[in-house]
């Protein structure tokens, strides 16, 4: 699988995103939230720094969801039975998604505060 042409690697990546979208409710929820952030940015037209910060955070949350899904699928395949170490690994991955999501909400709140407090 190494050294595949770019279009093949792009296909693998797209397949992973689509698979996560189909199988993971969290991925769908986080994607909807990201679309909401994008709509808000288009509507309010903030300074470019807010675009960069919010879009970066959205990308990080979605990437963390993909890593979490990949880890869960791999661990469930390798060791289907419950195991404390596997449970801890899954919990840590979920914690990473939660941490990025919380920072995203805080960042979005800061953006809204600045946007509406500066205007009025």
Secondary structure, DSSP 8 states (H G I E B T S, - for coil): -TT--HHHHHHHHHHHHHHHHHH-HHHHHHHHHHHHHHHHHHHH---HHHHHHHHHHHHHHHHHHHHHHHHHHHHHHH--S--HHHHHHHHHHHHHHHHHHHHHHHHHHHHHHHHHHHH-
